[in-house]
């Protein structure tokens, strides 16, 4: 199943085989709150595997696709001393 949603502050859960895509997530943080999530960013040659407690800050406008099995939160970017692609655990 594929679902396209807006990039507002939200939380959700993804079941195995489900995929969600978000537009214009620049500056937002995706945090895995349980399970494991696979995040693919438009224009980025890497994919990101997030486990519970890990997060990823989206550095550019475009599509972000989340799949896997777990739950997530999307929220505004927290303060960082250096602007970068923040991948935390």
C-alpha positions in Angstrom: 0.0 0.0 0.0 1.3 3.5 -0.9 -0.1 6.6 0.7 1.0 10.2 -0.1 0.4 12.7 2.8 1.3 16.3 3.6 4.3 17.2 5.7 2.6 18.5 8.8 3.6 17.7 12.4 2.2 14.2 12.9 2.7 10.7 14.0 1.8 7.4 12.5 2.5 3.7 12.2 3.6 1.7 9.2 2.8 -2.0 8.8 5.0 -4.4 6.9 4.4 -3.8 3.2 3.0 -0.3 3.7 4.8 2.8 2.3 4.1 6.5 3.0 5.5 9.4 1.0 5.7 13.0 2.1 6.4 16.2 0.2 8.5 19.2 1.2 9.9 17.9 4.5 12.9 20.3 4.4 13.9 21.1 8.0 11.6 18.5 9.5 12.7 15.6 11.7 11.6 12.0 11.2 11.9 10.1 14.5 11.4 6.3 14.7 9.5 5.7 17.9 9.2 1.9 17.6 10.3 -0.9 15.3 12.5 -0.1 12.2 11.9 2.3 9.3 13.6 2.6 6.0 13.7 6.2 4.7 14.5 7.2 1.1 15.0 10.9 0.2 14.6 12.3 -3.3 17.9 13.3 -4.8 19.9 11.5 -2.1 22.0 8.5 -3.2 21.7 7.0 0.3 18.9 5.3 2.2 18.5 5.5 5.9 17.5 2.7 8.3 16.1 4.1 11.6 15.6 2.0 14.7 13.6 3.0 17.7 14.9 6.3 19.1 16.9 7.3 16.0 16.0 10.3 13.9 16.8 11.9 10.6 16.6 15.6 9.7 15.5 16.3 6.1 18.0 18.7 4.5 16.1 19.6 1.3 12.7 20.0 -0.3 11.5 16.9 -2.2 9.9 13.6 -1.5 10.7 11.4 1.5 9.4 7.8 1.4 9.1 5.8 4.6 8.6 2.0 4.7 9.3 -0.8 7.2 7.4 -1.8 10.3 7.2 0.6 13.2 5.9 4.0 14.3 7.2 7.5 13.6 6.8 11.2 14.5 7.4 14.1 12.2 8.1 17.3 13.9 10.0 20.6 13.4 13.8 20.4 13.4 15.4 20.7 16.8 18.2 23.2 17.3 21.6 22.0 16.0 24.8 23.9 16.4 25.9 22.9 12.9 23.5 22.7 9.9 23.9 19.2 8.4 22.1 16.0 7.7 21.5 14.9 11.3 21.3 11.2 11.7 21.1 10.5 15.4 20.8 7.4 17.7 
